[in-house]
Amino acid sequence: MIRVLVADDSRVMRQIVVRTLRQAGFDWEVREAADGQEALDAIRADEPDVVLSDWNMPNLTGIELLEAIRAEGFETPFGFVTSEGSAEMRQQAEAAGALFLIAKPFTPEVFRDAIEPFME
């Protein structure tokens, strides 16, 4: 079974992301992290198959989290689910190695379209 780590400082947002994943047909094993540092510790302890992270979080932002895991040699597939998706943010995410950036509001279809190409 595919294991996903959902990192967002909002518990409600984590629940929405998990529900949207399920609605999109991704019946994955889910772990949650309440901030970037918690997510980094979770990845170090037991690397998931995919990470879905918010951009703006305390302790480590999503982009800092991505840069940290890449610097440590993790090649974990990584995508952002965030409230804003400016062109600049998308460029920064791509440059750091993110596979996609999903901006809120989103639908199960948006999740499927973003994630499926990378899950072959």
C-alpha positions in Angstrom: 0.0 0.0 0.0 1.2 3.5 -0.8 2.0 5.6 2.3 1.5 9.3 2.2 2.6 12.0 4.6 0.3 15.0 4.8 2.0 18.0 6.3 -0.1 21.1 7.2 -0.3 23.2 10.3 -4.1 23.2 10.0 -5.7 20.0 11.3 -8.8 20.9 9.3 -6.8 21.3 6.2 -5.1 17.9 6.7 -8.5 16.3 7.0 -9.7 18.0 3.8 -6.6 16.8 1.9 -7.0 13.3 3.2 -10.7 13.3 2.3 -10.0 14.7 -1.2 -7.3 12.0 -1.7 -9.9 9.3 -0.9 -12.5 10.9 -3.2 -9.9 11.0 -6.0 -9.5 7.2 -5.6 -6.2 7.2 -3.7 -6.9 4.7 -0.8 -3.5 5.3 0.8 -2.1 4.8 4.3 -2.0 8.3 5.7 0.3 9.9 8.3 0.1 13.5 9.3 2.5 16.2 10.4 1.6 19.5 12.0 4.6 21.4 10.7 7.6 21.1 8.5 10.0 20.0 11.3 7.6 17.2 12.3 7.3 16.2 8.7 11.1 16.1 8.3 11.4 14.0 11.5 8.7 11.6 10.1 10.5 11.3 6.8 13.8 10.5 8.4 12.3 7.9 10.7 10.2 6.1 8.0 10.3 7.5 4.5 6.8 7.6 3.0 6.1 6.9 -0.7 4.8 10.5 -1.3 4.7 13.7 0.6 1.9 16.3 0.3 2.9 19.5 2.1 1.5 22.9 2.7 3.8 25.9 1.8 3.4 28.1 4.8 4.1 26.3 8.1 5.9 27.1 11.3 9.3 25.7 12.2 10.1 24.7 8.6 8.1 25.9 5.6 7.1 23.5 2.9 9.9 24.7 0.6 12.5 24.4 3.4 11.2 20.9 4.1 11.6 19.9 0.5 15.1 21.5 0.3 16.1 19.7 3.5 15.0 16.2 2.4 16.7 16.7 -1.0 19.9 17.9 0.7 19.8 14.7 2.8 19.5 12.5 -0.3 15.8 11.6 -0.1 14.1 11.4 -3.5 10.6 11.0 -2.1 8.0 12.3 -4.5 6.8 15.6 -3.1 3.9 17.9 -4.0 2.5 21.1 -2.5 -1.1 21.6 -1.5 -1.4 25.3 -0.6 -3.6 28.3 -0.5 -1.8 30.2 -3.2 -0.2 29.1 -6.4 1.5 32.1 -7.9 3.8 31.6 -10.9 6.8 32.5 -8.8 5.9 29.8 -6.2 5.3 27.2 -8.9 8.8 28.0 -10.3 10.4 27.8 -6.9 8.6 24.5 -6.2 9.7 23.0 -9.5 13.3 24.3 -9.1 13.5 22.6 -5.6 12.2 19.3 -7.1 8.5 19.3 -6.3 6.4 17.3 -8.8 3.3 19.5 -8.6 1.6 22.4 -6.8 -2.1 22.1 -6.2 -3.7 25.4 -5.1 -6.8 25.7 -3.0 -9.7 25.4 -3.7 -9.2 22.0 -5.3 -11.3 19.1 -6.3 -10.7 15.3 -6.4 -10.2 15.7 -10.2 -7.5 18.2 -9.7 -5.7 15.8 -7.3 -6.1 12.9 -9.7 -4.7 15.0 -12.6 -1.7 16.2 -10.6 -0.8 13.0 -8.8 -1.6 10.1 -11.3 1.2 10.9 -13.8 3.8 10.4 -11.0 2.4 7.2 -9.5 3.1 4.7 -12.4 
